[in-house]
Amino acid sequence: MPLWLIYHPPQTFTTPESKSALVKSITSIYTSSGLPAFYVVINFIPLSPDDNTFIGGEPSSARSKPFIRFVVEHIAVHVSQNPGRQERTIKRIDDALRPHVEEKGYDWEWHVDETPRALWKINGLVPPPFGSKAEKEWAELNRPVPWEEEEKEGNHKG
């Protein structure tokens, strides 16, 4: 499951359309690799720049551009141990975000943490291995459903 926390000043992402466009770009990073869309959870967290956001010890309101901070948790699939996957993921994230932040003149930063897959459940279910028949069923249904125990034997770490 990718969990995205988007910390942003209240004057950015102010319309449902701007949020929806960014959400679609982010979700496509994962669905294009076969992950179920419902794995992708995105939270917009508006922060008052004067009270809550400091960069280099100064309030972000002192900057000439809005600053957007993306914090991403990857659980379903890990890429840090595979340089090729890592490069593709970096490119996909940059390509997805660029039109929504860089091209609007915002300052931005992102990072990805990788949580162990063994510490993850959805609706009380252990998610099926990446690329498995059961995961493909979850993607098709766009929801978690119980799956057969014999598919769990692979214990794929993604």
Disulfide bonds with the S-S distance in Angstrom:
none
